[in-house]
Amino acid sequence: MYLTKEEERMLAGEQGEVMERMFRLLVRLGEIYGAENMISVGSVQVAGVSYKSIGDPGTEFLEDMASKGTRVKVLTYLNPAGMDLEDWKKYGFPEDFARNQLRIINAFKQMGIVITSTCTPYLAGNLPRFREHIAWSESSAVSFANSVIGARTNREGGPSALAAAICGRTPNYGLHLWENRQPTVKVKVDVDLSFNSDFGALGYYVGKQVKNKIPYFTGIKNANTDQLKSLGAAMAASGAVALYHVEELTPEADLVETKGLETITVTQREIDETYENLNSGEEPDIVILGCPHASLREIAVLAEKVKGKKLRKPVWICTSRMMKEASDRMGFTEIIEKAGGSVVADTCMVVSPIEKMGYKTTGVNSGKAANYLPGFCKQNVVFANIDKLVEVQS
């Protein structure tokens, strides 16, 4: 692999032990995947933030890195934590969990990482440009960046993303290369999609079918960014889709070659079956929206639906701290709280210890959450659109 003079100095340890160790990891990764060189990255998003995910070994590793004066070189955002970092007591997060979670956050902060705690960095001030090389790690964020924005990133693991942040580099392979961004399967959508959950159901079904291929969608007549966010998140969860194209909607769709591709057709039948297959519960103990983290538009929609109602059971909508503050200013948070719901920041149901907080059945409108909750959080799932979920709880 070709290395610049500066990169050779990194590898030789001239910029310190931590830099050498992190850059060696990136070089090894590049060698495994046949990268010819390293490239600079404009930003990084680091996963492996929740104490539930990394436990004591991960916490101690991060504290050790921070204690050595490690600092990131580029703008670096953080994935969701395992709790609301400010109001964790209010929502009943366990105190011992909170104590360890705050140790993790403090270590990241010492390294210069922005404590955004969100899986939607593009809604919180980290918006890459078209074709910019980045190193992001959370699967839905990777999908959105590649597909909707047209930036270029592989799906980084927690260690490789942290290494990229410290070194400002990533190996030039995979989805950083134009030839690897071409579609490999066509998906004909022969069904009308209305709710975000419909896009989640579509994504879940397609991800199961195509695994790690690059789908090119036709027949999606219109979709806003929240719906595309739901589509990509579900495909990344049920399969390993890190990039997709939608005819006339996503920026690279008219630049790629689609002739001769295998075609999968999705009808109402497949969507209905997906809803049925993802449902394992009947009456939710709690409804949690915002997986991926909710935009201000999604918070506003919930506020409108619960305005003047009283909810029988908890309804959370998870979002970034930035969106929560905007919601506060617009009065959406007050409306939701008056109904008995909550706008919860910094976390999401998948990486939080909800199974230790008395919840056994969770209602969601996210295909991604419906996929992960049974395994990660030991939850039965009610997967439905927002109208049905709010109706159940009102």
Beta strands, then each sheet from edge to edge (+ up, - down):
strand 1: 38-40
strand 2: 43-46
strand 3: 75-78
strand 4: 135-136
strand 5: 169-171
strand 6: 185-189
strand 7: 215-218
strand 8: 245-246
strand 9: 263-266
strand 10: 286-294
strand 11: 315-319
strand 12: 342-345
strand 13: 361-364
strand 14: 380-383
sheet 1: 1+ 5-
sheet 2: 3+ 2+ 4+
sheet 3: 8+ 7+ 6+ 9+
sheet 4: 12+ 11+ 10+ 13+ 14+
end
